[in-house]
Amino acid sequence: MGTLALVAGEEGLEQIRFEGTPPSGAIPCADHPVLIETRRQLDAYFDRELRDFDIPLVLKGTPFQILVWRALQQIPYGATSSYAEQAVGTANGRNPIPIVIPCHRVIGSNGKLTGFGGGLPLKRYLLDLETNPRLPLI
């Protein structure tokens, strides 16, 4: 899956970046409580011990984007929804906190995987992780 970069401010988690590099100007902080808790919850998610994240989030976007991101959080673990059902437009693709805000659970209206910032193989892995208990853990 690669390395994730977590970005948090005083109020909560702001970003998860797949390429493992924080945005320019970010200051590394290994003891930030939100980052510690986010890592703990992500580890539990990937170990299939956590289904719902409980991390304070700071959503920065347009009112429509924030509405879409909150709707994404309502898609249950192991379920999928189509872009048509969510009417998400490009807001889904601008999700700054993937995995925690489960944009990977949104698929094409034809049932096929479409777009994901971490790539389609990772999207498939995340969906399989949630639905296939025989899938080896990474």
SEVODO-372798 format. One record per atom (N, C-alpha, C, CB): x negated, y negated, z. Coordinates in pm, whole numbers, plus 50000, padded with zeros to 5 digits. Each point is the difference from the previous one (the first is absolute). Glycine has a CB too. Layout:
BEGIN
XYZ/...
***
This chain:
BEGIN
499185011950000/500824988150000/499144987550000/501795012550120/497044988149935/499144988350005/500144992550131/500184998349754/499194990550251/499974991850121/501054989149991/497575004750030/503124993050079/500974989250009/499384988550079/501945016349987/498344971549970/499634988250078/501284994750064/498024994349846/501935003350282/501144994750074/499724985550033/500565022850096/500444968749885/499854985750028/501114996050096/498944995449771/500664998650340/500984995650101/499654986050048/500405023950071/500624969349973/499844987150065/500485001250143/500294987649782/499865001250284/500454999950139/501385006250017/498624979650036/502255018749864/501395004350012/500255014549959/500614976749958/498485029249960/500235013749958/499265003549872/502214998850108/498125013049838/499375005249879/500454991949879/499885023050102/499164972749815/500314991949884/499805007549868/499364980150132/499655028849863/499705007049875/499395013750026/499664978049888/500605030950017/499235012349986/499514999949857/501365013150178/497334987949805/499414999449867/499365013449968/499594975250022/500795030449862/499525013149961/498525000449966/502265004649919/497224984950025/498615000449957/499014999750116/500714988949791/499795009750329/499145000550118/499214987450025/499865023949962/500414965549963/499274987550021/500984989250044/498275006549826/501424987250285/500884989250045/499904987949908/499745008050236/501234983349767/499934988049916/498854991150045/502485001049960/497034990849949/498904991150037/500464990950114/499065000649764/500044996950326/500304991750116/500485007850120/500544982149843/499785030650139/500445008250114/498805002850091/501855010549861/498384989350266/498945002550098/500215013950059/499794975150054/499225033849932/500145013450059/500204999350151/498565009449817/502374998850232/500294999950142/500495013950040/500574975249996/498535033150051/500325013950030/500865001450125/497875006549893/502194983350192/500765001450125/501324992350001/497835003250115/502644992749768/501284992949992/501125009950034/499104983849822/501755013150276/501015009650044/500955004749889/499854989350222/500545001749688/500905003949890/499295009749905/501204977950017/497535019749956/499255008949912/499815013850064/498834980149901/500895020050228/499835012650072/501305008049995/498284989650152/502845003849874/501295006950000/500405004349858/500694986750202/499025005249700/500315003649861/499225012549961/500464975949943/498275024350090/499205011949967/500545012450071/497974985449967/502395013150160/500545011250075/501285005249933/499014990850213/501865000149748/501255004249938/499795005849860/501184982550133/497895011849790/499705005749868/499425014150014/499604976849910/499495025050186/499455013450023/501125009950035/497834989850078/503105006050008/501115008650038/500915002949881/499904990850233/500314999349683/500815002049878/499355010549911/500834976250011/497885022549964/499305009449912/499865013950064/498764980649900/501375020250231/500015012950070/501425005550014/497944993150124/503025000349814/501435003750005/500584999550142/499615014449801/499854977050282/500504998750137/500844987350017/497995012550081/502064979149817/500734987350008/500804998149872/498224990050151/503045006449865/500854997649883/500394985349986/500885023350024/499174969650085/500414986049997/498934991550069/502445006650000/497094983449929/498974991150054/500644989750092/498585003349795/500704993250309/500434989950096/498834990550022/501645016050113/498124975849786/498884990750001/500584986149972/498325017949922/501254971950151/500484986549966/499454996049863/500124993650246/500795002249666/499604996349864/500184985149979/500635022749916/498454971450007/500114986249958/500205000449849/498534991150193/502695006349763/500325000649858/499904986249939/501515019750038/497594979049866/499804987349932/500405001749854/498114993550157/502975000349806/500505000849864/501214991049986/499145023549977/501504977549909/501224992349979/501125006250082/499264993349767/501814999450256/501135006050072/500505012949933/500654977050078/499385023249788/500435012149929/499045011550024/501094985749825/497625011750166/499015010650023/500155005850140/498434988949839/501705002550259/500145004650138/501275008350016/498744979750081/502335016149855/501255007750003/499785014049942/501334978749981/497965022149907/499715012949936/499145008550091/500174989549773/498785004750286/499105007750086/500745005450122/498084985849922/502845006450131/500805004950114/500925011349955/499914977250109/500635021949770/500845010849946/499185012749981/501464983049885/497295015650071/499145011749983/499825007550132/498824988349812/501115004350296/499815006250132/501205008550042/498544980750063/502595017749868/501195007750033/500065013349926/501174978650043/497925023849861/499985012849929/499435010350097/499724988949770/501045021450261/499545009850101/498765007749956/502355002050076/496905002450021/498855008649979/500435012049918/498954992650218/500285010549678/500285011649917/501064997849894/499365013550192/501264974849805/501024996949900/499424990749894/501845002850173/498834996349715/499614990549897/501214991949959/498175015349918/501574973750020/501024991349945/499474995249865/500864992750231/500045004049678/499524995449870/499914984849998/501025020049889/498214975050015/499914985549984/501374994249974/497675002249912/503185004850013/501344995249971/500814998750128/499905010649773/499974999250317/500754999650125/499524988750090/500375024649983/498354972550014/499444989750086/500034986149936/498565017550100/501564981949767/499974987349927/498824991650046/502495000649975/496335005550025/498854993550060/499174991749904/499965018350157/500234983349714/499204992349907/498525001250029/501894984349975/497435004750019/498555000150023/499654998950148/499714989849776/501275007750309/499714998450143/499395012650059/501884983850018/498565027849937/499455012650051/498515000749972/502225011349965/497374984649916/498605000549962/499134990150075/500745007549779/499864982950286/499234990150076/500015002850151/500544983349823/499925028450213/500055003950141/498594999550059/502035014849957/497744976750143/498664998750056/499655010750104/500194975849958/500825032350082/499765009650108/500525013749957/500174981750176/499235024149716/500475013149955/499795010650108/499494993549763/501205017350223/500065011350092/500884996250120/497695008049928/501954981650147/500834995750112/501344994849947/497944994250136/502034997549762/501204996449925/499985009549879/500054974850077/500775035549926/499825011649911/500424998149856/500335013350199/498974978249729/500314997949859/499735012549917/499464975750028/499765033750026/499745012449928/501275008549988/497634999650083/503394997549995/501255007649996/500944995449889/499765003750243/499844986049683/500824995049890/499475005949870/500534978550125/500365028049802/499635006549874/500844994449887/499335021150122/500354982549756/500774995549885/501415005750003/497904998149868/503054995050068/501385004849999/500135013349926/500784976350009/498205027349912/500005013049932/499375010950086/499874988049781/499775008750343/499435009750092/498495001449990/502125011849988/497254980849923/498555001049982/499284989650086/500345008549766/498424994950265/499184990650076/499614988449910/499135018550147/500974969649908/499574988149929/499274991050096/501945001649840/497154990550109/499244990150072/499775001850148/500854985849833/497905012750207/499625000150141/498594994350008/501505020150055/498294970550036/498714993450010/498835009450028/501224980550079/499055030549988/498965009850029/499845010349890/500464996550239/500355002549655/499965009549889/501055010950017/497564995449971/502875010249918/501045010250003/499585012850072/500824990649788/497925013950204/499625011950078/500204997950151/498345005849820/501344982450229/500204997350143/501494999350031/497824987650010/502965006449901/501454999550021/500565014150009/500144978149876/499465030850033/500445013950002/499585006650131/499845001149748/498924996350296/499525005950125/500864995650118/497665000549906/502644986550103/500794994950111/501405006150000/498694978749994/501925022349890/501335006249991/499945014750039/500644983849819/498335023250133/499855014150036/499715001750149/499175004649769/500044986450288/499705000550143/501284999850082/497804988549959/503165003349996/501244998350074/501005011349976/499624975649988/500225031949904/501025009949966/499505014349996/501084982349873/497625019750125/499455013549982/499115003450120/500084997749747/500455009850351/499215003150119/498805009149970/502084997450134/497875008649749/498885008849966/498854992449934/501625018649974/498604968849994/498944992049939/498864998450099/501674987849856/497095015350103/498874998250092/499864985350039/498835019849898/500814977950225/499764986450048/498644995549952/501455003850202/498424983149774/498704994749958/499174996250120/500994991849789/
***
